[in-house]
């Protein structure tokens, strides 16, 4: 069930009313939240709910062993982490690695047929795996005390963030679950503004981009001119941003209405002046998770310059692999790893932030073009499709271009964006200053206009696939 569907909106209104009717009883609210979260998982597939519950039970029991077995806590932590990774690998990567390993066995003339297992990727598995790792590590570090099973189950299944994040940290999110005092609605004007912004981004802008340009350009690149295909790169970069950040806005707004705060996940990523800056702004919760639970345990930057670059490449390759079991995702991660290493080499031998110190605009333009080029491999279904798109860009210079106006419009939007970025905050401020009786009418009017201009159908959340 899409969070942007009419059905979900009506159900959420009913849920919201009941949820706040039991405001004096936070534990009862938690139970209600847990049931709602599992109902949403069941709406995709009832087996997904069984997998989630079984996983939750196993990880919770192992976390108890980590906390109670003082002498062997690290051993139990390793067992628990292996169990979490094995569960993710089974459902997300088994078929990919089975195919690759079978090909290797055939090349080596080893007569062994690996089993074919048809597995459907459970919704949200990547995100609740990351959440559970955060909990296990925090328990081992004694950053928090073990919580009750049902509180832990809610932490893993919390419906605003289970489908596509953001990634919650146990030590900051669990205290919001285990509160004893009644919750309050947090920043209601900001919450409703975020929900409206999400509808504008995902429903209208994302839908128009996908329907009118991205799908057609990527499906038949040989039919378009080079300028059109470059516009396609920019269009997909904008599409994935408005789709993913729009989803984050939506669930952040819903969480605020339920009395919870989710971590910030985006901070104007396409205004980054280099790739390091980009990853400090894009999917921030994932970037910080990779830094704290992968890059730093590998050694971070503590063992010399060369080892640091190796750790960066490993982290980015695994980041690519996390997004999907396919060679294109690994290539995408590799491009970002190469870019970060190149940046470090330039900083070391040519001077730190050489370009940005001379021209912020030039640094931003170079960065966004590198990011857009890498998105090509992220979006294309296969390596061959990505190469065909690149070949078409090179060969179709003489082909007539259809989207000159759109290319200029998207470039103008990019250069004007620094002056437009504060519009949502200004809108929120204005809403808080007018008569509260008019506020619902304004929100409804904005929503109606957005839906009127949006294409038909409910768009999917791109990151729900990861």
C-alpha positions, -999 to 999 in steps of 0.1 A, spaced: 0 0 0 15 33 -11 17 60 15 5 84 -12 -27 65 -20 -61 77 -10 -67 44 9 -37 50 31 -46 86 37 -81 77 49 -67 49 71 -40 72 85 -67 97 95 -86 70 114 -54 57 129 -43 92 139 -77 99 157 -75 66 177 -38 70 184 -43 104 201 -75 92 219 -52 69 239 -26 97 245 -24 91 283 -12 56 277 21 56 257 25 18 260 -9 13 245 0 37 217 31 16 211 10 -16 208 -13 3 184 17 15 164 32 -21 163 -1 -35 150 -4 -8 124 32 -14 113 27 -51 109 -6 -45 90 13 -24 65 39 -51 60 11 -77 56 -5 -55 30 26 -63 8 28 -100 17 18 -118 48 50 -138 46 71 -106 49 55 -101 84 64 -137 94 100 -131 83 102 -98 101 88 -113 133 111 -143 132 141 -121 125 131 -98 154 128 -127 178 162 -141 169 180 -108 171 164 -99 204 174 -132 220 210 -128 207 210 -92 221 201 -106 255 230 -130 253 253 -101 244 242 -81 274 242 -109 299 273 -129 288 299 -104 300 329 -125 292 317 -136 258 297 -106 247 319 -99 217 315 -135 206 277 -133 208 279 -99 190 298 -116 161 272 -144 160 243 -119 160 259 -98 133 265 -129 112 228 -138 116 217 -104 106 240 -103 75 231 -139 66 194 -131 66 199 -101 44 223 -120 21 198 -149 17 169 -128 5 187 -100 -13 219 -116 -27 215 -154 -29 203 -155 -65 229 -130 -77 258 -148 -61 244 -182 -71 245 -171 -107 280 -158 -105 293 -188 -86 276 -212 -110 293 -194 -139 327 -197 -122 321 -234 -116 312 -239 -152 344 -221 -163 365 -243 -140 346 -274 -154 334 -284 -120 302 -304 -124 282 -290 -95 247 -276 -99 239 -250 -72 203 -251 -60 178 -226 -75 157 -210 -48 130 -185 -57 130 -158 -30 110 -126 -29 128 -96 -13 109 -87 19 98 -51 21 122 -30 43 147 -58 50 177 -36 44 165 -9 67 154 -31 96 187 -50 93 206 -17 97 184 -8 127 191 -41 143 229 -38 138 227 -4 155 209 -20 185 233 -49 188 263 -26 187 248 -2 212 240 -31 236 275 -44 233 290 -10 240 266 -5 270 252 26 253 217 15 264 200 -11 284 180 -39 267 144 -29 261 113 -51 262 107 -73 232 76 -54 220 95 -21 221 123 -37 201 98 -51 176 83 -16 172 118 -1 167 124 -25 137 89 -22 122 80 14 128 59 20 97 71 55 87 107 44 83 105 6 76 100 8 38 128 32 27 143 48 58 157 70 72 179 47 92 173 52 129 199 47 156 189 26 185 203 50 211 184 80 198 151 64 186 144 38 213 141 64 241 113 79 220 95 45 221 101 38 258 88 71 271 65 70 301 51 105 298 23 112 272 36 122 238 27 154 220 23 162 183 56 178 173 58 209 151 24 204 134 28 233 109 62 219 98 47 183 97 19 193 73 43 214 52 66 184 48 36 162 38 25 187 12 61 191 0 63 153 -4 32 153 -25 46 180 -47 79 163 -51 68 127 -55 34 129 -70 38 159 -93 74 166 -101 86 130 -99 56 118 -118 60 143 -146 97 137 -149 93 99 -151 63 99 -174 74 126 -199 112 122 -201 131 96 -180 113 65 -191 113 73 -228 149 86 -230 163 56 -211 141 31 -230 152 42 -265 185 62 -263 194 56 -300 164 77 -311 175 109 -293 202 135 -298 231 139 -275 217 170 -259 184 152 -252 204 123 -236 223 147 -214 190 161 -204 180 125 -195 209 122 -171 199 155 -154 162 144 -153 169 111 -136 192 129 -111 163 152 -103 138 124 -103 157 102 -77 162 133 -55 126 145 -55 113 109 -51 136 99 -22 137 132 -4 100 135 -10 95 102 7 117 113 36 96 145 39 64 125 40 75 100 67 92 127 87 59 147 87 39 116 97 64 108 125 61 143 138 23 140 139 28 108 159 52 124 184 85 110 169 115 126 153 134 109 124 170 118 115 177 144 88 184 125 55 190 153 30 206 187 30 206 201 -5 229 174 -19 232 189 -54 247 220 -40 277 200 -29 312 213 -39 328 179 -40 319 142 -35 327 142 2 304 171 6 278 153 -15 278 123 8 275 145 38 242 158 23 228 128 4 211 99 23 228 112 54 216 84 77 231 57 54 264 77 50 268 80 88 258 43 92 285 32 67 310 55 84 303 42 120 297 6 113 319 -2 83 345 24 75 357 31 111 358 -7 120 379 -13 89 404 12 103 391 45 89 419 69 84 440 56 114 465 35 94 480 58 68 470 74 36 470 43 14 450 22 38 425 50 41 419 50 4 414 12 4 389 15 32 370 42 13 368 20 -18 356 -10 2 329 11 19 317 26 -14 316 -8 -32 296 -23 -3 274 8 -4 267 1 -41 261 -36 -34 237 -27 -6 215 -8 -31 211 -39 -52 225 -73 -62 238 -63 -96 270 -53 -113 257 -18 -121 253 -10 -85 288 -21 -78 301 1 -107 281 30 -93 297 25 -59 331 21 -75 327 54 -94 320 72 -61 350 54 -45 373 65 -73 360 100 -71 366 102 -33 401 88 -37 408 113 -65 396 141 -43 419 129 -15 448 127 -38 441 162 -51 438 176 -16 471 160 -6 492 170 -36 475 200 -51 460 217 -20 427 212 -2 396 223 -20 416 237 -49 386 243 -71 360 254 -45 383 281 -31 385 297 -66 349 291 -77 320 276 -57 299 275 -88 325 256 -108 330 231 -80 292 225 -78 289 221 -116 318 196 -117 304 176 -88 268 174 -100 280 162 -135 301 135 -119 271 124 -98 248 125 -128 272 103 -148 273 78 -119 235 78 -117 234 63 -152 247 30 -140 225 32 -109 194 35 -131 201 12 -160 190 -24 -157 222 -38 -171 258 -28 -179 249 -31 -216 221 -6 -213 244 19 -196 270 15 -224 244 19 -251 232 51 -235 268 64 -234 274 53 -270 243 72 -281 255 104 -263 287 102 -283 273 92 -317 241 112 -318 256 146 -319 240 153 -353 206 140 -344 179 166 -339 173 175 -302 137 177 -289 143 190 -254 164 222 -257 138 242 -237 136 216 -210 174 214 -208 176 252 -203 148 251 -177 165 225 -156 198 244 -158 180 276 -147 163 257 -119 197 245 -107 213 280 -107 182 295 -90 179 268 -64 201 285 -37 176 313 -37 146 289 -36 158 265 -9 142 284 20 106 284 5 94 255 26 106 270 59 91 304 49 58 287 41 58 270 75 65 302 92 37 320 73 12 292 82 20 295 119 12 332 118 -22 332 101 -56 324 117 -56 286 124 -91 284 109 -77 292 74 -48 268 76 -66 236 66 -82 255 36 -47 266 24 -32 231 27 -62 215 9 -60 241 -19 -22 235 -24 -28 197 -24 -57 200 -49 -36 221 -73 -7 196 -70 -28 166 -76 -46 183 -105 -13 189 -124 2 155 -115 0 126 -139 -25 98 -132 -15 69 -110 3 67 -77 41 68 -82 63 42 -65 91 51 -40 124 42 -58 142 33 -26 115 9 -15 132 -15 -39 165 -15 -19 
